Amino acid sequence: MYTEAQHLNNDARAWVYAASRTLSGEEQKKLEENLTAFCEGWSSHGVPVRSSWVIRENQFVVLMAEEGPSGCSIDSSVRMLKQAGAALGIDFFDRRIPFQTETGISLVALPDLSSFLKQQSNAGQLMTINTLADKKTSVDKDWLIPVSKSWMSRYLTEHRN
């Protein structure tokens, strides 16, 4: 059952999906319709899932759900996003890493991450979108984090020698 995001509890589970490019206004509108319809009908073992979504920075979908979703019901959310993305020509699963830059969001392919960070004079302070945020409160409080406080910090250690 769809609920506005601000009405979900802070411990609601969250999944962050990065679009392969910025969404146009029309694309966002279509995606919003798909997300709302999905949340309206989302259930786990026959029990409605209290859920919501937000689109952040015209490029990130955050799907949130209070207790309930497990294996198959989570898989259904992935299928919905794959289908919606295919209809819009957008990939939410290409695994590029988002960084906040002066001009907006920049995406770096995973195989290029190490060399990209090596080229940055202040790589540890570079801000990244916390796509691993798994709770509503983490999305709200830790949306942008420095690379040094992310899973990418291990790449910084590689380059210190």
Stockholm file with secondary structure:
# STOCKHOLM 1.0

chainA/1-161         MYTEAQHLNNDARAWVYAASRTLSGEEQKKLEENLTAFCEGWSSHGVPVRSSWVIRENQFVVLMAEEGPSGCSIDSSVRMLKQAGAALGIDFFDRRIPFQTETGISLVALPDLSSFLKQQSNAGQLMTINTLADKKTSVDKDWLIPVSKSWMSRYLTEHRN
#=GR chainA/1-161 SS CBCCGGGSCTTCEEEEEECSSCCCHHHHHHHHHHHHHHHHHCEETTEECCEEEEEETTTEEEEEECSCCCHHHHHHHHHHHHHHHHHHTCCSCSCCEEEEETTEEEEECGGGHHHHHHTCTTGGGCEEECTTCCBHHHHHHCSEEEGGGSTTHHHHHHTCC
#=GC SS_cons         CBCCGGGSCTTCEEEEEECSSCCCHHHHHHHHHHHHHHHHHCEETTEECCEEEEEETTTEEEEEECSCCCHHHHHHHHHHHHHHHHHHTCCSCSCCEEEEETTEEEEECGGGHHHHHHTCTTGGGCEEECTTCCBHHHHHHCSEEEGGGSTTHHHHHHTCC
//
